[in-house]
């Protein structure tokens, strides 16, 4: 089985990077393959151009999407599952990942007369500085889930999970206290992804 990982974090010195590495180790230890789009390392352009906007706004399949977008389409259709790994910035994915959706979820691929396969699984692993209790109490967690699961992934995968690794801000002692436990959890999620 193959998982396509869309990873988005601007720093190599982050919990999110370690979480991604642990998840990948779990995936490979289970005998599965993966391909990764590290959006910052590949300098993915998140800015939708006017031509791209007009193509989608008028529900056209021409002109063909840009090469970088077609490469992402190919990675998706070659995978059995997709994993999004990112930090929460102001209750949302980083702008680069939002731009990835803007450009990659094109008409004729992700909606309309779709050529995007329905994946077996879609999983979101995000790190949040806030404690989970605060995200739940304020309704922010529900908002994040609605955007990712209810809009971006709604009918594009048979099974979906949204997992938050909370209190990962450097100001929280829990970050260090839960470090190993959280990385073990990320590893096990990768290990059991296709079970």
N, C-alpha and C positions, 0 to 999 in steps of 0.2 A: 504494500500500500504506500501511497505517496501523499505527503502533506506539503502544501505551498504556504510558506510563512511570509507574511507581510510585517516587517519589523520597522518601527519608527521611533527612534530616539536620537537626539543630537549628541549625546555624550557616551563615550566608552566607559566612563566612571560612574555607572548608575546601577541601581538595583535592577532596573528593567533589563539591562544588558545581561546581568547574571541570570535573571529569570529566563530570558530567551535561551541562553546557553544550556541551562538545566533542562528546559523543555526539549531542546534539540537532542541532548544526550538520552533522554527518555525515549524519544521517537526512534533513534538509531539503535538503542539497546533492545528495543522491541523487534528489531529486524526490519523496520520501515525506512523508506527513503524520504528525503526532503529536498526542497529547493527554497531559497530565501531571496526575497527582495528587501535589502537593507536600504530603505529609501534615502537616508542621508548619505551613505557611502556611495550609492550609485548616482547621486545628485539628481534624483527624480524631480522633474519640473512639475510642481503642483498647480501651476497657473493655467487655467483653461483659456485658450485663445478664442478670439471672436469666431473664427471659422469652426472651431469645435462646438462652441455654443450654438451657432446657427444650425449646424448639422443636427444636433440633438433637439433643439427647440422646434424645428420643423419636421421632426421624425423622419430624417433621411438616413440612408446608409452610405451616401456618397457626400463628400469624398471619403475615402478610406481613412480610418484613424491613423494617427502618427505611429511611427515605428516603435517608440517606447511603449505606447499603449497596446499595440498588437503583441508585443513581447509579453506583457502582463496577461493579456487574454490567453495566450498559448500556455503560460504557466498554470493558469486556473484550469483550463480544459485538460491539462495533462495530470491534474491532481485528483485525489479522492476526497481530500479535506483541505480546508483553508484555516489558517490561524492568524489572527491579528494580535500583535504584541506591541504595546505602547503605554506611555504614561498618560495619566489624565491631566490635561491642562484646562483649567476653568470649565470643568464639567464636560469636556469634549476631548476627542482625540487631537493630537497635534495638527496644526494647519497643513503640514505636508501630507498627512494621511487623509485628511478631509479632501484635499486637492487630488489625491490618488483616486478616491471614489468619484469626484467630479469628472475626472478625465477617463477613468477605466470603465466605469459603469455606463458605457455608451449605449445609445439606441441601436437596436439590432444585435447587441451582445447581451446586456444585462436586463433589458426590457424591450417591449415591442415584440417583434418576431425574433425571439432570443436564439442565439447560437451558443450561449453560455450553458454548460452542463449543470444539472442539479447535483451539487456535491453531497457526498454521504454525511459530511459533518462540517460545521463552521464553529470555531471557538474563538472567543475573545479573552485574552489574558491582559489585564491592565493593572498598572500600579497606581495607587492613589495616595497622595500625601495625607488626606484626611482619614480618620477612623471610620469604619463601616457604619457605626451607629449614627454618626453625623450625616453621612450620605443618605442613610435610610430615613432619618428623622426629617430632613429638609426636602425629601423627595428627589434629590439629585440622582440617586442610584436608579430610580425608576425612569428618570429622564434619559440617562445614558443608555439604559437597556432599550427604551423605545426607539431611540435614534438608530442604534446599531442592529438590534434584532428585528424591530418592527418596521424599519424603513430600508436600511442598507442590505439586510440579509433575508428579509421576510420569506421569500419563496425560493431562495437560491441554494438552500441546503435542507436535507431531510431532518437533521438534528442540529440543535444549536445550544451552545453554552456561553455564559457570560460570567467570568470569574474575576473578582477584584482582589488584589493583594493590597490590603489597606495599611495605613500608618507607616508608609515607606518614606515619609519626609525625614530629612536628616535631623530635624529638631526633635523627633520622637525617639525616646529610649526603646520603644517597641520595635523600631526598625532593626536595631542590633540584636535585641532579644529574640526576635522572630526570624532573623536572617536565615539560619540553617533550616528551620522548619518550613519556611516559605519556599526556599529553593528545592527542598525535598518534595514539597507539594507540586511545584512546577515540573519536576522530573517525573513524578508519578502520573501527572496529567498526560505528559508526552508518552510515557510507557503504556498507558491504557487508552490512548486516543481512539483506537479502532476496536475496542472491546465493547 
